[in-house]
């Protein structure tokens, strides 16, 4: 697999994108936890954090972006605004996010709605410098297009800078055969990101046909999305991913 413009903006052979779920009781606590988790994730060697309103609100995503811009400008970050793709573009443009994640860019809408979505997405991308990570047959997203997987994936390639592949849910392992099929369809050179279920034990197989990983639950103390980011888990995970591209004979292994 060769690299492309998106992948060459990161130094790692297999970039690690870590989720920031905005856990906490109330805005003040969510912001404090986010600050602490950003520090832990960045110190642990991840390539970027993804600020997402998983437990929080869009307003709390904004507060975290304010913090990143003002107090942690060295941290590379992306944004995922669940259920509001256009707000994600708006915030990325305002705060200089490297990328946004859209849970689905093809397959989730009926054809009549999809035409309007595609036009708006093209317009937003043309007006933005941010990269788009787009899901196809993504966890929890409906399948309404009536198109084949191949048709939707090829549309996804047109609509995004990377395709994100997942299994059935958060923290659940992405089926290897699904990733392999995605790779066959999108081609050898298009960026493919495994978006769920990657662990230290399965990362070699999971990344055999993919370029990068989005990880959240595995970095928590409980290995569940409800847990707290654990520095040891972050370091262990990043080390395992880095070992995949270590030179032969370096003594580094997974």
C-alpha positions as CSV (number, residue, x, y, z in Angstrom):
1,X,0.0,0.0,0.0
2,X,1.3,3.4,-0.8
3,X,0.7,6.6,1.1
4,X,-1.3,9.6,0.0
5,X,-1.7,13.3,1.0
6,X,-3.7,12.5,4.2
7,X,-1.4,9.8,5.5
8,X,1.8,11.8,4.9
9,X,0.5,14.5,7.2
10,X,1.2,12.1,10.1
11,X,4.7,10.8,11.0
12,X,3.6,7.2,11.9
13,X,3.3,4.3,9.6
14,X,0.0,3.4,11.2
15,X,-1.5,6.5,12.8
16,X,-3.4,6.1,16.1
17,X,-6.5,8.3,16.5
18,X,-7.8,8.3,20.1
19,X,-11.3,9.1,21.0
20,X,-12.2,11.8,23.6
21,X,-15.7,10.9,24.7
22,X,-16.4,13.9,27.0
23,X,-17.3,11.8,30.0
24,X,-18.4,13.5,33.2
25,X,-21.2,14.9,35.3
26,X,-21.8,18.4,34.2
27,X,-19.8,20.7,31.9
28,X,-17.1,21.7,34.3
29,X,-16.2,18.1,35.2
30,X,-16.3,17.0,31.5
31,X,-13.9,19.8,30.6
32,X,-11.5,18.8,33.4
33,X,-11.6,15.2,32.5
34,X,-11.1,16.1,28.8
35,X,-8.0,18.1,29.7
36,X,-6.5,15.3,31.7
37,X,-7.3,12.7,29.0
38,X,-5.8,14.9,26.3
39,X,-2.6,15.1,28.3
40,X,-2.5,11.4,28.9
41,X,-3.3,10.5,25.3
42,X,-0.7,12.9,23.8
43,X,2.0,11.9,26.3
44,X,1.2,8.3,25.4
45,X,2.1,8.9,21.8
46,X,-1.2,8.9,19.9
47,X,-1.1,10.8,16.6
48,X,-4.3,12.7,17.2
49,X,-7.3,12.9,19.4
50,X,-10.9,13.0,18.2
51,X,-13.2,15.3,20.1
52,X,-16.7,13.8,20.0
53,X,-20.0,14.5,21.7
54,X,-20.3,10.9,22.7
55,X,-21.3,11.8,26.3
56,X,-21.2,15.5,25.9
57,X,-22.9,18.2,24.0
58,X,-21.9,20.2,20.9
59,X,-21.3,23.2,23.2
60,X,-18.9,21.0,25.2
61,X,-17.0,20.0,22.1
62,X,-16.6,23.8,21.5
63,X,-15.1,24.3,24.9
64,X,-12.6,21.5,24.4
65,X,-11.7,23.0,21.0
66,X,-11.2,26.3,22.8
67,X,-8.9,24.6,25.2
68,X,-6.9,22.9,22.5
69,X,-6.4,26.0,20.5
70,X,-5.4,28.2,23.5
71,X,-3.6,25.8,25.8
72,X,-2.5,22.7,23.8
73,X,-1.7,23.9,20.3
74,X,0.8,21.0,19.8
75,X,-2.0,18.4,20.0
76,X,-3.3,17.3,16.6
77,X,-7.0,16.8,16.7
78,X,-10.1,15.8,14.8
79,X,-13.8,16.4,15.4
80,X,-16.9,14.2,15.3
81,X,-20.2,15.9,15.9
82,X,-22.7,13.1,16.1
83,X,-25.8,13.7,14.2
84,X,-24.6,17.1,12.8
85,X,-22.1,16.7,10.0
86,X,-22.2,20.3,8.9
87,X,-21.5,21.6,12.4
88,X,-18.4,19.4,12.4
89,X,-17.2,21.2,9.3
90,X,-17.9,24.5,10.9
91,X,-15.9,23.8,14.0
92,X,-13.1,22.2,12.0
93,X,-12.8,25.3,9.9
94,X,-12.9,27.6,13.0
95,X,-10.5,25.7,15.1
96,X,-8.1,24.2,12.6
97,X,-8.9,20.6,13.2
98,X,-6.8,18.3,11.0
99,X,-9.8,16.2,10.1
100,X,-13.4,15.4,10.9
101,X,-15.1,12.0,11.2
102,X,-18.5,11.5,9.6
103,X,-20.1,8.3,10.8
104,X,-21.5,7.6,7.3
105,X,-20.9,9.2,3.9
106,X,-22.8,6.6,1.8
107,X,-25.4,4.0,2.2
108,X,-27.3,5.4,5.2
109,X,-29.8,7.5,3.2
110,X,-32.5,6.7,0.7
111,X,-31.6,7.8,-2.8
112,X,-33.8,11.0,-2.8
113,X,-32.1,12.2,0.4
114,X,-28.7,11.1,-0.6
115,X,-28.6,13.4,-3.6
116,X,-29.0,16.5,-1.4
117,X,-26.5,15.1,1.1
118,X,-23.9,14.5,-1.5
119,X,-24.3,18.0,-2.9
120,X,-23.9,19.6,0.5
121,X,-21.0,17.4,1.4
122,X,-19.2,18.3,-1.8
123,X,-19.9,22.0,-1.1
124,X,-18.5,21.8,2.4
125,X,-15.4,19.9,1.4
126,X,-14.7,22.4,-1.4
127,X,-14.8,25.2,1.2
128,X,-12.6,23.5,3.8
129,X,-9.0,22.4,4.2
130,X,-9.9,19.6,6.7
131,X,-9.7,15.9,5.8
132,X,-12.9,13.8,6.0
133,X,-12.9,10.3,7.5
134,X,-16.1,8.7,6.3
135,X,-17.9,5.6,7.4
136,X,-19.7,3.1,5.1
137,X,-21.8,0.4,6.6
138,X,-20.7,1.9,9.9
139,X,-21.8,0.7,13.4
140,X,-25.3,1.7,14.3
141,X,-25.9,3.4,11.0
142,X,-28.9,2.3,8.9
143,X,-28.6,0.8,5.4
144,X,-31.2,2.6,3.2
145,X,-29.5,3.3,-0.1
146,X,-30.5,0.0,-1.8
147,X,-27.1,0.0,-3.4
148,X,-24.5,-2.7,-3.3
149,X,-21.6,-2.5,-0.9
150,X,-19.3,-1.9,-3.8
151,X,-21.4,1.0,-5.1
152,X,-21.6,2.7,-1.7
153,X,-17.9,2.2,-1.0
154,X,-16.9,3.7,-4.4
155,X,-19.2,6.7,-3.6
156,X,-17.5,6.9,-0.2
157,X,-14.1,7.1,-1.9
158,X,-15.4,10.1,-3.9
159,X,-16.9,11.7,-0.8
160,X,-14.1,11.3,1.8
161,X,-10.3,11.3,2.2
162,X,-10.4,8.0,4.2
163,X,-12.9,5.3,4.7
164,X,-13.6,4.0,8.2
165,X,-14.7,0.4,8.7
166,X,-16.2,-1.0,11.8
167,X,-18.1,-4.1,13.1
168,X,-21.4,-4.0,14.9
169,X,-20.7,-1.7,17.8
170,X,-18.4,0.4,20.0
171,X,-15.5,-1.7,21.2
172,X,-16.5,-4.7,19.2
173,X,-13.9,-6.3,16.9
174,X,-14.2,-5.4,13.2
175,X,-14.5,-8.6,11.2
176,X,-11.3,-9.2,9.2
177,X,-13.3,-10.4,6.2
178,X,-15.1,-7.0,6.2
179,X,-11.9,-5.0,6.2
180,X,-10.4,-7.3,3.5
181,X,-13.5,-6.8,1.3
182,X,-13.4,-3.0,1.9
183,X,-9.7,-3.0,0.8
184,X,-10.4,-5.0,-2.3
185,X,-13.1,-2.5,-3.3
186,X,-11.4,0.8,-2.5
187,X,-8.1,-0.3,-3.9
188,X,-4.6,-0.6,-2.5
189,X,-3.8,3.1,-2.2
190,X,-6.9,4.6,-0.6
191,X,-6.7,5.2,3.2
192,X,-8.7,2.7,5.2
193,X,-9.1,3.2,9.0
194,X,-10.3,0.4,11.4
195,X,-12.7,2.3,13.6
196,X,-13.6,-0.2,16.4
197,X,-12.3,-3.2,18.3
198,X,-8.6,-3.0,17.8
199,X,-6.5,-4.4,20.7
200,X,-2.9,-5.2,21.4
201,X,-3.6,-8.8,20.7
202,X,-5.4,-8.4,17.3
203,X,-3.7,-5.3,15.9
204,X,-1.4,-7.1,13.5
205,X,-4.3,-8.9,11.9
206,X,-6.6,-5.8,12.1
207,X,-4.1,-3.6,10.3
208,X,-3.0,-6.1,7.7
209,X,-5.4,-4.4,5.2
210,X,-5.8,-1.0,6.9
211,X,-3.6,2.1,7.3
212,X,-4.7,3.5,10.6
213,X,-6.8,2.9,13.7
214,X,-9.4,4.8,15.7
215,X,-9.5,3.6,19.3
216,X,-11.4,4.5,22.4
217,X,-12.6,1.7,24.7
218,X,-9.3,-0.2,24.8
219,X,-7.5,2.9,26.2
220,X,-9.8,3.0,29.2
221,X,-9.0,1.4,32.6
222,X,-11.9,-1.0,32.2
223,X,-11.5,-1.5,28.4
224,X,-15.1,-0.1,28.2
225,X,-16.3,3.2,26.8
226,X,-17.6,4.1,30.3
227,X,-14.1,3.9,31.8
228,X,-11.3,6.5,32.3
229,X,-8.4,6.8,30.0
230,X,-5.4,4.9,31.4
231,X,-1.9,6.0,30.6
232,X,-0.5,2.4,30.8
233,X,-3.1,1.2,28.3
234,X,-2.3,4.1,26.0
235,X,1.4,3.4,26.0
236,X,0.9,-0.3,25.6
237,X,-1.4,0.1,22.7
238,X,0.7,2.7,20.9
239,X,3.8,0.5,21.4
240,X,2.0,-2.4,19.8
241,X,1.0,-0.4,16.8
242,X,4.5,1.0,16.3
243,X,6.0,-2.5,16.5
244,X,4.0,-3.4,13.4
245,X,6.4,-1.2,11.3
246,X,9.6,-1.8,13.3
247,X,12.6,-2.9,11.2
248,X,13.3,-6.6,11.2
249,X,15.8,-7.5,13.8
250,X,15.0,-4.4,16.0
251,X,13.9,-6.6,18.9
252,X,10.5,-4.9,18.9
253,X,7.5,-7.3,18.5
254,X,3.8,-7.6,19.1
